């Protein structure tokens, strides 16, 4: 039978044993946080990831490291993030591309966009602009669609590759409009621009921020934007809905996501700090100058955005028969 002296002695020993461990533990994060970007340096994924990482690194003194993990579009990097330890030290640069559109493109996707990730927050969204070659004999999208209806397969549309956002948005538009255009996939946006500017392809959807200099220079004809409202950078260009051709809209949003089962304490810390970053005036101004629409959609609200787009786009991609290859 334990006496009071034995009990107090045991408690003291336990305290002495555990206290140094408790004192030795630094608060989260106590090492660098890794952000996986599933696209090469220089693109939209990479730009947004680094803007956010640079600001968060001022708060998280152990650093925030951006790691580009490319392959199979966005599949390799996204799968790597999904399978990473859910400890708050690995994040994913998520977008409508890898966390929405891929779910409609691939029959056996190696990750579940909703179940395998927890959103930290969405920082910015970019619209797409549909551009025609400079000498295209149509000034309105409705005119182009009427011509395509009368001449199936005669008009061509470029994309940055099979299964790219540019491909999916255009194919969905033609599907809803009930017309057939011939798809000309390229390896990236730059060669697509080369042929659009050289009038060797008829139309091309690209991110509005990238399209802007060509529109401003008058080297292409802007026909519509994919956002829900007109863009400040293209105030005279109607939305797809405004053209009356199709009730379609798409913005490519970008934000940070963590692997599922990341502890709530770590999630809350990340969400709190990211909210401060994405609402900072200098960050918002930087995104706006790059043609984006700053967002401050955090946690469950970001999850709702993602689910909304999944519900819209997965059935549409399947109905249109869009294939990644």
Backbone bond lengths (Angstrom), bond angles and torsions (degrees), N, CA, C in turn:
res aa  C-N    CA-C-N  psi(-1)  N-CA   C-N-CA  omega(-1)  CA-C   N-CA-C  phi
1 X - - - 1.465 - - 1.534 109.49 -
2 X 1.390 114.86 131.89 1.451 119.11 -178.51 1.522 111.23 -77.49
3 X 1.315 115.69 132.63 1.456 119.95 174.48 1.513 108.47 -86.98
4 X 1.356 115.49 170.18 1.465 120.47 179.06 1.530 109.23 -61.26
5 X 1.344 116.34 -35.86 1.463 120.10 -179.85 1.529 110.32 -64.92
6 X 1.366 116.35 -42.02 1.466 119.89 179.64 1.531 110.72 -64.03
7 X 1.337 115.30 -41.65 1.475 119.97 -178.41 1.518 111.28 -63.15
8 X 1.352 116.28 -46.81 1.460 119.67 178.91 1.524 111.31 -63.39
9 X 1.321 115.61 -36.45 1.459 119.09 179.28 1.515 111.85 -65.73
10 X 1.335 115.35 -39.93 1.465 119.42 179.17 1.512 111.37 -65.16
11 X 1.343 116.36 -42.34 1.463 120.75 178.72 1.523 111.31 -62.26
12 X 1.337 115.36 -41.98 1.459 120.01 -179.75 1.524 110.41 -63.49
13 X 1.332 115.90 -42.46 1.460 119.41 179.64 1.517 111.09 -63.85
14 X 1.343 115.49 -41.51 1.463 119.92 178.57 1.515 110.99 -61.78
15 X 1.329 115.65 -42.61 1.460 120.29 -179.37 1.517 111.16 -64.44
16 X 1.328 116.21 -42.66 1.459 120.11 -179.72 1.517 110.92 -65.23
17 X 1.348 116.11 -34.65 1.463 120.26 -179.29 1.517 111.49 -71.10
18 X 1.359 116.61 -41.61 1.456 120.11 -172.67 1.520 113.67 -87.16
19 X 1.304 118.34 -26.89 1.466 120.47 -174.21 1.518 113.79 -59.95
20 X 1.347 120.74 -46.21 1.456 119.33 179.92 1.525 112.60 -58.75
21 X 1.371 118.46 -35.22 1.453 121.13 178.64 1.512 110.13 -65.96
22 X 1.347 115.67 -43.75 1.461 119.13 -179.82 1.522 111.12 -64.55
23 X 1.337 115.23 -41.38 1.463 118.94 178.69 1.533 110.77 -65.45
24 X 1.342 117.32 -32.38 1.458 121.06 -175.73 1.517 113.80 -78.56
25 X 1.324 118.13 -12.03 1.457 120.64 -177.85 1.528 110.75 -85.07
26 X 1.320 115.39 122.32 1.452 120.25 175.97 1.535 109.39 -87.06
27 X 1.310 117.50 150.06 1.455 119.81 178.99 1.524 111.46 -66.32
28 X 1.329 116.45 154.56 1.465 122.19 177.93 1.522 109.37 -67.61
29 X 1.343 115.86 137.55 1.463 128.49 -4.07 1.527 111.06 -92.61
30 X 1.323 115.73 139.02 1.462 118.91 -179.19 1.526 112.61 -109.18
31 X 1.334 115.73 12.66 1.463 121.57 169.99 1.531 108.02 -152.20
32 X 1.305 117.19 175.92 1.465 121.16 -175.68 1.526 111.83 -64.38
33 X 1.317 115.84 143.52 1.460 122.68 174.44 1.521 108.31 -95.60
34 X 1.325 115.78 134.15 1.466 121.19 -179.82 1.530 109.93 -101.28
35 X 1.324 116.54 132.27 1.462 121.96 174.99 1.524 107.97 -112.56
36 X 1.325 116.72 115.24 1.457 121.40 179.77 1.527 109.25 -86.24
37 X 1.323 115.53 124.39 1.469 122.45 176.61 1.521 107.20 -109.10
38 X 1.344 118.76 115.77 1.469 120.50 -174.22 1.520 114.01 -83.73
39 X 1.325 117.77 23.19 1.456 123.41 178.05 1.536 108.66 -137.77
40 X 1.329 117.37 162.05 1.476 119.86 -178.74 1.526 111.99 -68.66
41 X 1.332 117.36 165.48 1.464 120.89 175.39 1.529 111.20 -61.24
42 X 1.330 115.17 148.64 1.452 119.89 173.65 1.511 116.24 102.12
43 X 1.323 118.40 -17.69 1.456 121.19 -178.57 1.514 112.42 -93.30
44 X 1.335 115.48 -172.26 1.459 120.89 -178.48 1.514 113.31 -62.64
45 X 1.341 117.65 -42.94 1.462 121.30 177.40 1.523 110.14 -54.88
46 X 1.326 115.09 -51.33 1.456 121.43 -173.92 1.530 111.43 -66.83
47 X 1.332 116.73 -42.12 1.464 121.03 -179.19 1.526 111.14 -59.05
48 X 1.327 116.77 -51.04 1.465 120.32 -177.40 1.524 110.35 -66.05
49 X 1.332 116.77 -43.14 1.468 120.61 -179.13 1.521 111.12 -57.50
50 X 1.320 118.05 -41.98 1.461 121.48 -176.14 1.529 112.28 -76.38
51 X 1.327 117.14 -34.46 1.468 118.70 175.19 1.526 110.00 -60.04
52 X 1.335 116.36 -46.52 1.465 120.62 -179.25 1.527 111.49 -69.30
53 X 1.321 116.89 -41.53 1.469 120.56 -178.11 1.523 111.32 -63.56
54 X 1.322 116.24 -41.02 1.469 119.42 -179.36 1.526 111.56 -62.31
55 X 1.315 116.61 -38.03 1.471 120.20 179.64 1.526 111.71 -74.39
56 X 1.329 116.66 -40.96 1.466 119.68 179.80 1.526 111.22 -66.87
57 X 1.318 116.85 -29.49 1.466 120.56 -179.84 1.525 111.58 -65.69
58 X 1.331 117.02 -20.25 1.466 119.82 176.67 1.529 111.08 -74.20
59 X 1.338 115.39 -20.77 1.468 121.14 179.25 1.524 110.36 -98.07
60 X 1.315 116.15 -46.55 1.456 121.50 -179.83 1.530 107.87 -90.49
61 X 1.304 116.46 97.39 1.462 122.37 -168.06 1.521 114.01 -66.12
62 X 1.342 117.56 -17.51 1.460 119.67 177.51 1.523 112.15 -82.28
63 X 1.309 116.01 -3.82 1.461 119.58 172.97 1.516 114.62 100.40
64 X 1.325 115.46 157.72 1.456 124.06 173.60 1.524 106.03 -128.70
65 X 1.313 116.76 116.22 1.457 122.73 -172.24 1.520 110.42 -107.19
66 X 1.322 116.93 125.63 1.465 122.06 177.17 1.522 108.60 -90.49
67 X 1.327 115.89 128.95 1.462 122.00 -177.68 1.525 108.68 -125.69
68 X 1.327 117.44 114.50 1.464 122.04 178.42 1.522 109.43 -83.02
69 X 1.335 115.96 116.50 1.469 121.63 178.64 1.527 107.43 -122.23
70 X 1.324 116.20 99.48 1.453 121.64 -171.72 1.524 111.61 -102.29
71 X 1.329 114.25 168.83 1.455 120.67 177.05 1.514 111.36 134.95
72 X 1.346 115.70 137.46 1.469 122.74 178.95 1.522 111.34 51.41
73 X 1.324 115.15 52.68 1.460 119.05 -176.60 1.518 108.66 71.71
74 X 1.327 115.27 -114.61 1.469 120.15 177.31 1.524 112.10 -111.83
75 X 1.340 117.04 7.99 1.465 120.26 -170.73 1.525 113.26 -69.26
76 X 1.337 117.82 -44.81 1.471 121.00 -173.50 1.525 111.17 -61.57
77 X 1.315 117.17 -51.70 1.461 120.13 -177.95 1.510 113.20 -66.69
78 X 1.327 116.72 -37.31 1.464 119.89 -178.92 1.522 111.11 -68.88
79 X 1.333 116.76 -40.24 1.460 120.35 177.77 1.530 110.57 -65.30
80 X 1.320 116.34 -39.93 1.468 120.21 178.36 1.519 110.57 -59.42
81 X 1.325 116.80 -43.72 1.467 120.26 179.08 1.521 111.15 -65.01
82 X 1.322 116.87 -40.65 1.467 121.13 -179.10 1.524 111.44 -61.27
83 X 1.331 116.73 -33.58 1.461 121.13 -176.30 1.527 112.94 -95.69
84 X 1.316 117.47 2.48 1.464 120.79 179.58 1.523 110.83 -74.82
85 X 1.320 115.83 159.00 1.464 120.61 179.61 1.531 110.04 -60.38
86 X 1.327 117.51 130.50 1.469 120.95 -179.07 1.525 111.57 -82.50
87 X 1.320 115.37 66.94 1.464 119.99 -174.24 1.526 113.16 -118.02
88 X 1.330 116.57 5.46 1.459 119.98 179.37 1.517 114.03 87.45
89 X 1.341 117.02 2.36 1.461 119.84 -178.12 1.531 113.54 -105.81
90 X 1.340 116.63 -0.77 1.464 121.05 174.17 1.518 108.43 -129.68
91 X 1.326 116.36 125.95 1.449 122.47 177.07 1.525 109.18 -122.91
92 X 1.314 115.76 160.74 1.462 122.40 177.50 1.519 109.98 -116.04
93 X 1.330 116.23 137.67 1.461 120.14 167.79 1.520 106.15 -80.66
94 X 1.326 115.08 104.31 1.453 120.48 -176.25 1.511 112.19 -101.02
95 X 1.322 115.75 149.99 1.455 121.65 179.86 1.517 109.22 -145.91
96 X 1.329 115.38 170.41 1.458 119.76 175.04 1.529 109.91 -59.45
97 X 1.330 117.39 -25.50 1.459 120.94 -179.15 1.526 112.40 -66.78
98 X 1.350 116.76 -57.08 1.462 119.05 -174.98 1.522 113.99 -86.33
99 X 1.343 117.82 -20.05 1.468 119.67 -176.93 1.522 113.83 -111.39
100 X 1.327 117.27 7.65 1.468 121.19 173.98 1.525 110.37 -137.80
101 X 1.321 116.93 -65.30 1.463 121.24 -171.58 1.521 112.84 -62.83
102 X 1.323 117.87 -37.09 1.468 120.34 179.46 1.524 112.14 -59.69
103 X 1.324 116.91 -29.48 1.464 120.65 -179.21 1.522 111.40 -66.28
104 X 1.319 117.45 -26.15 1.461 120.68 176.33 1.516 112.71 -90.02
105 X 1.328 116.34 -26.44 1.465 120.87 -175.87 1.518 113.39 -78.36
106 X 1.332 116.72 -40.87 1.458 120.83 -170.85 1.526 111.42 -107.36
107 X 1.322 115.83 127.99 1.464 120.65 -178.40 1.526 111.22 -69.78
108 X 1.319 116.95 -37.25 1.470 121.31 -177.46 1.517 110.05 -121.03
109 X 1.336 115.98 63.90 1.457 120.89 -179.64 1.527 109.51 -64.56
110 X 1.334 116.46 136.98 1.468 121.48 -173.89 1.523 113.33 -78.39
111 X 1.326 117.74 -0.20 1.455 121.54 177.62 1.513 108.71 -146.47
112 X 1.327 116.36 157.97 1.458 122.13 176.35 1.526 107.70 -103.42
113 X 1.342 118.56 115.86 1.464 120.63 -174.92 1.520 114.38 -56.92
114 X 1.337 117.59 -32.32 1.470 120.64 -179.53 1.518 112.33 -90.33
115 X 1.332 117.10 -47.25 1.455 120.81 -172.45 1.532 113.65 -76.41
116 X 1.331 117.15 -26.99 1.466 120.01 -173.86 1.527 113.99 -93.76
117 X 1.350 117.21 -3.11 1.460 119.33 -177.16 1.526 111.73 -137.94
118 X 1.328 114.22 150.31 1.457 122.00 171.56 1.525 108.02 -116.74
119 X 1.318 118.90 124.18 1.465 119.74 -179.48 1.519 112.29 -70.27
120 X 1.318 115.04 136.93 1.464 120.64 169.08 1.533 107.11 -87.56
121 X 1.332 116.28 -57.80 1.455 119.27 176.79 1.519 111.91 -178.79
122 X 1.341 115.85 153.90 1.459 122.85 177.55 1.525 108.48 -99.69
123 X 1.335 115.95 133.63 1.461 120.97 -171.74 1.517 114.40 -104.63
124 X 1.326 117.57 -33.52 1.463 119.69 -172.99 1.526 109.42 -160.08
125 X 1.327 115.91 153.66 1.462 121.50 176.36 1.520 109.00 -131.50
126 X 1.325 115.39 143.05 1.459 121.50 178.47 1.520 109.72 -121.69
127 X 1.320 115.93 133.46 1.452 121.62 174.34 1.528 109.52 -82.24
128 X 1.331 115.32 169.01 1.454 122.18 171.00 1.529 108.64 -109.90
129 X 1.318 115.54 149.95 1.465 121.28 175.46 1.534 108.69 -118.31
130 X 1.329 115.74 129.43 1.463 120.75 174.96 1.518 107.90 -87.55
131 X 1.333 115.77 119.97 1.469 121.60 -177.88 1.525 109.51 -116.39
132 X 1.323 114.99 142.32 1.455 120.81 171.86 1.515 109.87 -106.27
133 X 1.331 117.13 157.69 1.471 119.31 174.40 1.524 109.30 -59.18
134 X 1.301 116.01 155.09 1.465 121.36 -172.02 1.524 112.64 -57.58
135 X 1.344 117.34 -35.92 1.461 120.77 -176.57 1.531 112.50 -98.26
136 X 1.316 117.88 18.30 1.459 120.97 177.33 1.534 108.83 -62.19
137 X 1.333 118.86 130.53 1.468 120.75 -175.07 1.530 114.02 -80.28
138 X 1.329 117.14 27.85 1.468 121.43 178.19 1.525 108.30 -134.22
139 X 1.310 116.20 138.46 1.464 120.94 178.03 1.519 112.55 -106.89
140 X 1.336 116.34 -9.67 1.457 121.34 -179.14 1.522 109.33 -131.02
141 X 1.332 115.63 148.13 1.456 120.61 -179.62 1.524 111.22 -61.86
142 X 1.319 117.52 -37.02 1.465 120.35 -179.76 1.527 111.41 -61.17
143 X 1.328 116.91 -35.39 1.462 120.71 177.76 1.527 110.88 -67.39
144 X 1.322 115.72 -42.29 1.463 119.84 177.98 1.521 110.75 -61.51
145 X 1.330 117.04 -44.15 1.465 121.46 -178.96 1.529 110.60 -64.64
146 X 1.328 117.62 -39.52 1.463 120.67 177.81 1.523 110.83 -61.89
147 X 1.337 116.22 -40.96 1.467 120.29 178.52 1.526 110.38 -66.68
148 X 1.327 116.50 -41.70 1.465 120.09 179.95 1.525 111.12 -64.94
149 X 1.316 117.07 -34.27 1.468 120.71 179.23 1.534 110.40 -66.52
150 X 1.306 115.52 -35.99 1.471 120.14 179.97 1.525 112.71 -83.38
151 X 1.336 115.70 -17.52 1.472 120.66 -176.99 1.528 110.45 -134.59
152 X 1.335 117.92 70.53 1.468 121.24 -175.33 1.527 112.61 -56.23
153 X 1.346 115.07 130.76 1.455 120.89 174.57 1.513 115.85 78.13
154 X 1.332 118.08 -2.75 1.465 120.31 -177.13 1.542 111.93 -78.65
155 X 1.322 117.42 -37.72 1.463 120.69 178.22 1.534 109.74 -82.29
156 X 1.334 115.93 150.57 1.465 120.90 -178.92 1.525 110.48 -119.07
157 X 1.335 115.00 148.37 1.468 119.62 173.72 1.524 109.75 -130.16
158 X 1.322 115.27 135.94 1.460 121.83 -178.87 1.525 110.40 -89.51
159 X 1.326 115.54 160.40 1.465 121.00 170.03 1.511 108.20 -148.58
160 X 1.313 116.30 168.68 1.465 121.57 177.48 1.520 111.33 -84.35
161 X 1.331 117.30 11.07 1.453 121.63 178.85 1.508 111.66 137.65
162 X 1.316 116.66 156.22 1.461 121.31 177.12 1.525 110.60 -58.98
163 X 1.329 116.33 130.46 1.453 120.64 178.63 1.508 114.29 83.36
164 X 1.332 118.17 -0.81 1.466 120.63 177.39 1.526 109.90 -73.59
165 X 1.323 115.63 163.98 1.460 119.06 178.21 1.516 111.75 -58.31
166 X 1.343 116.60 -38.54 1.459 121.06 179.12 1.529 111.13 -61.90
167 X 1.339 115.87 -39.88 1.462 121.08 179.61 1.527 110.94 -68.21
168 X 1.321 116.19 -48.18 1.468 120.41 -175.19 1.518 111.59 -63.53
169 X 1.329 116.88 -45.79 1.461 120.21 -178.52 1.524 110.93 -62.42
170 X 1.329 117.07 -45.67 1.462 120.02 -179.82 1.519 111.43 -65.29
171 X 1.327 117.32 -46.32 1.468 120.25 -178.83 1.526 111.50 -62.31
172 X 1.341 116.43 -38.19 1.467 119.94 177.38 1.531 110.57 -65.48
173 X 1.329 117.00 -38.88 1.464 120.51 178.93 1.519 111.15 -63.51
174 X 1.323 117.02 -47.34 1.479 119.42 -179.79 1.522 110.57 -65.43
175 X 1.314 117.31 -35.48 1.468 121.04 178.22 1.530 110.51 -62.61
176 X 1.337 116.42 -48.59 1.466 120.22 -178.98 1.527 111.85 -67.25
177 X 1.336 116.45 -32.27 1.465 120.52 179.55 1.522 111.99 -79.91
178 X 1.337 116.71 -12.87 1.460 120.49 178.58 1.520 113.66 74.01
179 X 1.342 117.12 33.67 1.463 120.51 179.96 1.521 110.46 -126.86
180 X 1.323 115.57 163.18 1.460 121.40 -178.80 1.518 110.11 -119.31
181 X 1.339 116.28 119.57 1.458 122.53 171.69 1.518 107.76 -118.97
182 X 1.304 117.17 154.98 1.462 121.74 -178.69 1.529 110.37 -89.40
183 X 1.331 115.32 124.58 1.461 121.64 -178.55 1.524 110.75 -80.71
184 X 1.333 115.78 131.23 1.469 121.85 175.81 1.529 107.49 -121.24
185 X 1.346 118.06 94.78 1.472 120.27 -178.84 1.523 111.98 -80.13
186 X 1.333 115.44 142.12 1.458 121.79 176.89 1.523 108.60 -120.71
187 X 1.310 115.78 169.55 1.460 120.38 175.97 1.517 108.75 -93.79
188 X 1.317 115.70 76.39 1.453 121.25 -179.04 1.513 111.72 106.03
189 X 1.337 114.54 167.66 1.458 120.28 -176.18 1.525 112.84 -74.83
190 X 1.343 117.58 -33.35 1.458 119.62 -174.06 1.525 113.53 -60.03
191 X 1.341 119.30 -48.61 1.469 118.11 177.73 1.526 112.81 -65.46
192 X 1.350 116.89 -27.81 1.466 119.44 175.69 1.526 110.10 -65.28
193 X 1.340 116.13 -41.76 1.465 119.89 177.35 1.531 110.95 -63.12
194 X 1.320 115.66 -39.12 1.470 119.46 -179.42 1.523 110.80 -56.38
195 X 1.331 116.71 -44.61 1.461 119.83 -178.95 1.524 112.52 -78.79
196 X 1.341 117.90 -29.28 1.462 119.81 175.85 1.521 110.12 -67.39
197 X 1.332 117.14 -46.39 1.460 121.60 178.93 1.525 111.37 -67.97
198 X 1.329 116.19 -28.08 1.461 120.82 177.52 1.517 112.62 -87.05
199 X 1.339 116.32 6.09 1.478 124.78 177.75 1.533 112.99 59.54
200 X 1.339 116.36 30.22 1.464 119.77 177.76 1.524 112.35 -96.57
201 X 1.339 116.80 -6.25 1.457 122.57 173.98 1.521 106.49 -138.61
202 X 1.337 116.97 150.47 1.467 119.90 -169.25 1.521 114.81 -82.63
203 X 1.330 117.99 -48.92 1.461 120.39 -176.26 1.522 110.78 -140.01
204 X 1.341 115.01 160.98 1.460 121.01 -178.07 1.526 108.92 -156.53
205 X 1.333 116.45 128.40 1.460 122.87 171.43 1.521 107.78 -91.62
206 X 1.339 117.94 129.10 1.460 119.80 171.92 1.522 108.82 -144.94
207 X 1.339 115.83 166.38 1.454 119.62 178.02 1.527 109.30 -54.23
208 X 1.314 116.60 135.53 1.465 121.70 -175.24 1.522 112.19 -59.54
209 X 1.325 116.73 -33.05 1.467 120.07 179.64 1.524 111.23 -63.78
210 X 1.336 116.76 -38.37 1.465 121.38 179.11 1.523 111.48 -78.11
211 X 1.325 115.53 -32.35 1.464 120.49 -179.66 1.527 112.04 -72.73
212 X 1.323 115.86 -26.35 1.464 120.63 -171.54 1.527 114.86 -50.79
213 X 1.341 120.29 -51.16 1.471 118.10 -177.53 1.522 113.32 -61.43
214 X 1.327 117.41 -32.64 1.462 120.59 178.96 1.529 110.87 -72.37
215 X 1.331 116.01 -37.79 1.464 120.41 176.56 1.528 109.83 -66.29
216 X 1.330 116.23 -46.90 1.461 120.66 -178.75 1.531 111.78 -63.08
217 X 1.329 116.24 -32.58 1.468 120.33 -179.59 1.518 112.45 -79.55
218 X 1.332 116.78 -10.62 1.458 119.80 -179.17 1.513 113.69 76.15
219 X 1.326 116.88 16.44 1.467 120.16 -178.45 1.517 113.12 -87.78
220 X 1.334 117.31 -5.48 1.467 123.04 174.73 1.524 108.19 -140.28
221 X 1.335 116.28 164.68 1.460 121.71 176.15 1.524 109.40 -104.01
222 X 1.325 119.34 114.81 1.467 120.12 176.34 1.525 110.05 -77.42
223 X 1.328 116.72 128.79 1.462 121.13 -176.60 1.523 113.32 -109.60
224 X 1.329 117.46 -32.10 1.469 120.46 -179.23 1.520 109.55 -170.59
225 X 1.336 115.70 159.47 1.462 121.80 171.82 1.516 108.62 -118.90
226 X 1.329 115.90 153.79 1.468 120.46 -173.39 1.519 114.24 -92.01
227 X 1.331 117.72 -1.72 1.468 120.45 -179.38 1.524 110.74 -72.89
228 X 1.336 114.88 170.09 1.456 119.99 178.13 1.512 113.16 -76.73
229 X 1.323 117.55 -16.29 1.463 122.79 179.00 1.521 108.92 -141.63
230 X 1.310 117.27 161.08 1.450 120.99 179.48 1.531 110.64 -61.74
231 X 1.319 115.16 151.75 1.455 120.63 -175.86 1.525 111.12 -95.39
232 X 1.323 117.15 142.03 1.465 120.06 175.46 1.527 112.56 -58.49
233 X 1.341 117.25 -30.67 1.464 119.73 -179.14 1.530 111.75 -79.90
234 X 1.342 117.45 -19.87 1.468 121.94 177.05 1.540 108.74 -132.24
235 X 1.309 119.47 63.08 1.473 120.55 -172.18 1.526 114.92 -64.00
236 X 1.322 117.04 -21.29 1.463 120.10 -177.88 1.527 113.43 -97.66
237 X 1.326 116.04 3.48 1.466 120.37 -178.74 1.529 108.82 -99.36
238 X 1.347 118.39 122.96 1.466 120.53 -176.96 1.522 112.43 -71.52
239 X 1.328 115.95 158.74 1.463 120.80 172.18 1.529 108.07 -77.02
240 X 1.333 115.42 164.33 1.463 119.50 177.03 1.524 110.80 -57.83
241 X 1.322 116.72 -40.84 1.465 120.05 179.12 1.527 110.94 -62.93
242 X 1.315 116.44 -40.24 1.463 120.03 -178.86 1.526 112.33 -64.81
243 X 1.321 117.44 -28.61 1.468 119.52 -179.92 1.526 111.75 -70.10
244 X 1.326 116.91 -19.73 1.454 120.59 -178.01 1.513 114.05 79.95
245 X 1.320 117.17 2.09 1.463 120.81 -177.50 1.526 111.87 -77.04
246 X 1.340 116.98 -41.61 1.465 120.60 -178.42 1.525 109.85 -160.91
247 X 1.330 117.31 143.29 1.473 121.13 177.17 1.524 110.42 -81.07
248 X 1.318 115.56 68.86 1.456 121.42 -170.53 1.521 110.61 -125.73
249 X 1.328 116.25 139.18 1.459 120.35 171.55 1.518 109.48 -150.68
250 X 1.312 115.42 147.93 1.463 121.30 178.46 1.513 109.34 -155.05
251 X 1.319 115.80 130.55 1.452 122.16 170.35 1.524 107.65 -122.29
252 X 1.301 115.45 138.26 1.456 120.20 178.02 1.522 108.49 -89.84
253 X 1.348 116.15 98.80 1.463 119.64 -179.27 1.523 110.11 -89.45
254 X 1.327 114.74 156.92 1.471 121.42 -179.37 1.524 109.70 -135.14
255 X 1.323 116.09 140.56 1.454 120.40 177.85 1.514 111.84 -168.90
256 X 1.320 115.72 178.21 1.459 121.95 179.98 1.530 110.53 -95.55
257 X 1.336 114.50 139.40 1.459 122.29 176.60 1.526 108.58 -131.60
258 X 1.337 115.99 150.00 1.460 121.71 177.79 1.526 108.92 -114.59
259 X 1.331 118.18 154.96 1.459 119.72 175.30 1.531 110.89 -59.72
260 X 1.320 116.33 147.18 1.461 121.01 176.85 1.530 110.17 -56.71
261 X 1.312 115.66 151.42 1.469 124.30 179.57 1.530 113.09 74.59
262 X 1.335 117.15 9.94 1.459 118.82 170.65 1.525 108.04 -62.97
263 X 1.335 119.33 133.06 1.467 121.21 -175.88 1.528 113.30 -55.34
264 X 1.318 115.48 144.71 1.462 121.49 -176.86 1.525 111.64 -58.86
265 X 1.327 116.69 -38.81 1.471 119.82 -179.24 1.522 110.94 -58.90
266 X 1.337 116.31 -45.45 1.455 120.67 179.54 1.530 110.96 -67.93
267 X 1.330 116.36 -41.27 1.470 119.98 178.60 1.524 110.49 -59.69
268 X 1.302 115.94 -46.12 1.470 119.60 -178.23 1.522 111.82 -63.21
269 X 1.338 116.66 -38.98 1.470 119.52 178.46 1.528 110.75 -64.87
270 X 1.322 115.37 -45.05 1.465 120.28 179.56 1.527 110.86 -62.52
271 X 1.324 116.56 -43.26 1.468 120.31 -178.73 1.525 111.14 -66.10
272 X 1.324 116.01 -39.92 1.460 119.96 179.87 1.523 111.27 -62.99
273 X 1.338 116.29 -46.09 1.459 119.91 -177.96 1.528 111.58 -72.01
274 X 1.341 116.86 -37.13 1.461 118.76 179.93 1.523 110.70 -67.68
275 X 1.320 116.97 -37.26 1.468 119.71 178.08 1.539 110.20 -58.41
276 X 1.336 116.36 -41.41 1.470 119.96 178.24 1.520 111.06 -62.96
277 X 1.328 115.88 -39.26 1.463 120.56 -177.61 1.520 111.11 -68.53
278 X 1.338 117.16 -48.44 1.471 119.33 -173.12 1.523 112.86 -76.31
279 X 1.325 117.19 -11.47 1.464 119.56 174.75 1.528 111.74 -102.24
280 X 1.335 117.11 2.71 1.462 120.77 177.59 1.533 109.47 -69.79
281 X 1.304 116.89 137.85 1.464 121.61 -175.49 1.519 112.57 -57.53
282 X 1.322 117.42 -43.27 1.469 119.57 -177.16 1.522 112.17 -66.97
283 X 1.336 117.20 -34.95 1.461 120.59 178.53 1.526 110.12 -69.60
284 X 1.333 116.84 -45.13 1.453 120.25 179.03 1.527 111.27 -61.57
285 X 1.327 116.43 -41.38 1.465 120.06 179.32 1.526 111.25 -65.24
286 X 1.321 116.10 -36.79 1.467 119.02 179.67 1.527 111.12 -65.85
287 X 1.331 116.57 -41.33 1.463 119.88 178.01 1.525 110.98 -67.15
288 X 1.324 117.07 -40.57 1.460 120.52 179.50 1.526 111.46 -63.11
289 X 1.321 116.87 -41.48 1.467 120.48 179.25 1.518 111.13 -64.61
290 X 1.321 116.49 -26.52 1.464 120.95 178.37 1.531 111.45 -87.93
291 X 1.348 116.56 6.80 1.460 120.44 176.42 1.508 115.13 88.93
292 X 1.338 117.37 11.62 1.453 120.22 -178.67 1.516 113.00 -96.27
293 X 1.319 114.88 168.69 1.465 122.25 174.67 1.520 107.36 -109.70
294 X 1.339 118.87 107.60 1.462 120.51 -178.02 1.524 111.85 -59.13
295 X 1.324 115.00 140.35 1.459 121.82 178.30 1.529 108.78 -122.85
296 X 1.305 114.93 160.79 1.463 121.37 171.93 1.523 106.48 -143.37
297 X 1.324 114.80 64.22 1.463 122.13 -175.28 1.523 107.50 -110.46
298 X 1.322 117.00 110.91 1.463 121.93 -168.85 1.529 111.42 -120.92
299 X 1.332 115.94 147.50 1.456 122.47 171.64 1.515 114.70 59.40
300 X 1.339 116.45 -126.64 1.467 121.54 -176.13 1.524 112.15 -62.11
301 X 1.312 117.82 -30.70 1.461 120.38 177.36 1.523 110.54 -65.74
302 X 1.318 116.71 -38.49 1.469 120.59 176.90 1.529 110.41 -66.54
303 X 1.324 116.25 -38.12 1.461 121.02 177.49 1.520 110.12 -61.26
304 X 1.321 117.20 -39.60 1.459 121.71 179.03 1.527 110.85 -65.53
305 X 1.331 117.36 -39.74 1.466 121.00 176.45 1.523 110.39 -60.19
306 X 1.318 115.18 -47.56 1.456 120.22 -178.77 1.525 111.06 -61.33
307 X 1.331 116.72 -45.27 1.472 120.24 -179.41 1.521 111.18 -64.69
308 X 1.337 116.55 -39.17 1.464 120.60 177.73 1.527 110.78 -58.02
309 X 1.337 116.27 -45.60 1.459 119.38 -178.82 1.521 112.00 -71.19
310 X 1.316 117.52 -34.53 1.469 120.20 174.92 1.528 110.27 -61.92
311 X 1.321 116.88 -44.68 1.470 121.06 -179.99 1.523 111.55 -64.07
312 X 1.326 117.07 -32.23 1.469 120.96 179.74 1.527 112.32 -77.53
313 X 1.341 115.46 -47.52 1.449 119.98 -164.75 1.515 116.17 -93.38
314 X 1.316 119.19 -32.64 1.469 119.08 -178.89 1.524 111.20 -61.34
315 X 1.344 119.85 -48.47 1.473 118.79 177.65 1.529 112.73 -63.03
316 X 1.339 116.99 -36.12 1.457 120.73 -178.57 1.527 111.33 -67.62
317 X 1.331 116.58 -42.50 1.463 120.73 178.59 1.520 110.76 -61.91
318 X 1.325 116.59 -42.11 1.473 120.53 -179.77 1.523 110.76 -68.95
319 X 1.353 116.91 -41.18 1.462 120.08 -179.88 1.527 111.28 -64.87
320 X 1.333 116.77 -35.12 1.463 121.09 -179.43 1.521 111.77 -79.96
321 X 1.330 117.46 -9.54 1.462 121.44 179.24 1.514 113.67 67.45
322 X 1.338 116.71 32.04 1.461 120.54 -178.46 1.521 109.82 -75.60
323 X 1.324 116.70 129.62 1.460 122.63 -177.36 1.525 110.71 -116.39
324 X 1.340 117.62 146.37 1.461 120.23 179.95 1.523 113.11 -72.13
325 X 1.334 117.05 -19.12 1.473 120.29 -179.50 1.514 109.74 -137.09
